[in-house]
Amino acid sequence: MGKLFYGSTDQPIEMPDRVLAHVKVVVATKLRRGESFTLSWRHDAGTPRGRSTIWIQPSIPLRFVFTSSEPELLDPEHLKSLANDASSTAGLIVDFDAFADEVVETRAPRTRRSAKV
């Protein structure tokens, strides 16, 4: 389970590494452009029912912590959909179940450096 540390709180927002990897790309892209937006999600089982929304903007510190040391394989279509959502008036709404339904390799392949001969 990955963690998104938001603002000055030491209480992280937990989400699966695969979800967090996609969210990180969208958030970084929007913030690099100086664009603010909302990020919303439904609470997971085991936590009080409900949903949360945070305001993402460049002056609020963010830290992404992944459980795995290997990078996630990103789905370009899913990234495009999330980026479009982040640009909408509703903001980026993360559905953990949408990622759970994907049956794909989730780790990016390791690259090997070949020796020059």
LINRA-V724195 format. One record per residue. N is the residue number from 1. SS is DSSP state (helix for helix, strand for strand, loop for the rest). PHI is phi in radians with two decimals (* if undefined). Layout:
n: (N | N)
ss: (SS | SS)
phi: (PHI | PHI)
//
This chain:
n: (1 | 2 | 3 | 4 | 5 | 6 | 7 | 8 | 9 | 10 | 11 | 12 | 13 | 14 | 15 | 16 | 17 | 18 | 19 | 20 | 21 | 22 | 23 | 24 | 25 | 26 | 27 | 28 | 29 | 30 | 31 | 32 | 33 | 34 | 35 | 36 | 37 | 38 | 39 | 40 | 41 | 42 | 43 | 44 | 45 | 46 | 47 | 48 | 49 | 50 | 51 | 52 | 53 | 54 | 55 | 56 | 57 | 58 | 59 | 60 | 61 | 62 | 63 | 64 | 65 | 66 | 67 | 68 | 69 | 70 | 71 | 72 | 73 | 74 | 75 | 76 | 77 | 78 | 79 | 80 | 81 | 82 | 83 | 84 | 85 | 86 | 87 | 88 | 89 | 90 | 91 | 92 | 93 | 94 | 95 | 96 | 97 | 98 | 99 | 100 | 101 | 102 | 103 | 104 | 105 | 106 | 107 | 108 | 109 | 110 | 111 | 112 | 113 | 114 | 115 | 116 | 117)
ss: (loop | strand | strand | strand | strand | strand | loop | loop | loop | loop | loop | loop | strand | strand | strand | loop | helix | helix | helix | helix | helix | helix | helix | helix | helix | helix | helix | helix | helix | helix | helix | helix | loop | loop | loop | loop | strand | strand | strand | strand | strand | strand | loop | loop | loop | loop | loop | loop | loop | loop | strand | strand | strand | strand | strand | strand | loop | loop | loop | loop | loop | strand | strand | strand | strand | loop | loop | loop | loop | loop | loop | strand | loop | loop | loop | helix | helix | helix | helix | helix | helix | helix | helix | helix | helix | helix | loop | loop | loop | loop | loop | strand | strand | strand | loop | helix | helix | helix | helix | helix | loop | loop | loop | loop | loop | loop | strand | loop | loop | loop | loop | loop | loop | loop | loop | loop | loop)
phi: (* | -1.40 | -2.33 | -1.98 | -1.61 | -2.12 | 1.19 | -1.63 | -1.31 | -1.73 | -1.58 | -1.41 | -1.64 | -1.71 | -2.72 | -0.98 | -0.89 | -1.09 | -1.14 | -1.05 | -1.09 | -1.21 | -1.08 | -1.02 | -1.12 | -1.14 | -1.07 | -1.07 | -1.11 | -1.12 | -1.22 | -1.07 | -1.48 | 1.36 | -1.71 | -1.73 | -2.89 | -1.74 | -2.19 | -2.20 | -2.77 | -1.52 | -1.19 | -1.27 | -1.06 | 1.60 | -2.13 | -0.98 | -1.04 | 2.40 | -2.55 | -2.30 | -2.40 | -2.17 | -1.68 | -1.71 | -2.61 | -1.00 | -1.47 | -1.68 | -1.12 | -2.30 | -2.48 | -1.84 | -2.15 | -1.84 | -1.21 | -1.51 | -1.46 | -1.58 | -1.21 | -1.37 | -1.42 | -1.63 | -1.66 | -1.01 | -1.18 | -1.17 | -1.04 | -1.08 | -1.10 | -1.13 | -1.11 | -1.10 | -1.06 | -1.08 | -1.51 | -1.48 | -1.18 | -1.35 | 1.42 | -1.44 | -1.93 | -1.59 | -1.91 | -1.04 | -1.15 | -1.10 | -1.33 | -1.16 | -1.33 | -1.24 | -1.99 | -2.49 | -1.17 | -1.73 | -1.85 | -1.22 | -1.17 | -1.28 | -1.76 | -1.91 | -1.51 | -1.57 | -1.32 | -1.39 | -1.86)
//
